[in-house]
Amino acid sequence: MPTAEQVPESIATALAGQAAGQMLLRVVCDERSGEMIGGARYPDVVPAVSRVEIGYTCYSARWQCTQVNTVCKLLLLDHAFVALVCERTILMTGADFEPGLVNLKARGEG
């Protein structure tokens, strides 16, 4: 997760990647209040092999360790397989976040 000082550069990098067709960005909002609570992206879109990576999720402090991450990951997976017609997705995660994959019934490779 970027520090407050790194946020502008992180957003600029993501927007440049989206403009180049290499990334897709998603903003996450609280359905009730409309408040922006975080974001996620497909940081590596590879149409030639029908694959996307899912990663770079970050949520404001009060939304961390809630069901939001699991629900958003499920929505991103659904969008990847249904709307983008991907054959494969990769969930990017750091070692300290791997237990979160259990909620998705996902498994690592290798």
Secondary structure, DSSP 8 states (H G I E B T S, - for coil): ---TTTHHHHHHHHHHHHHTTS-EEEEEE-TTT--EEEEEEEEEEEGGGTEEEEEEEEE-GGGTTSTHHHHHHHHHHHIIIIIS--SEEEE---GGGGGGGGGGT-----
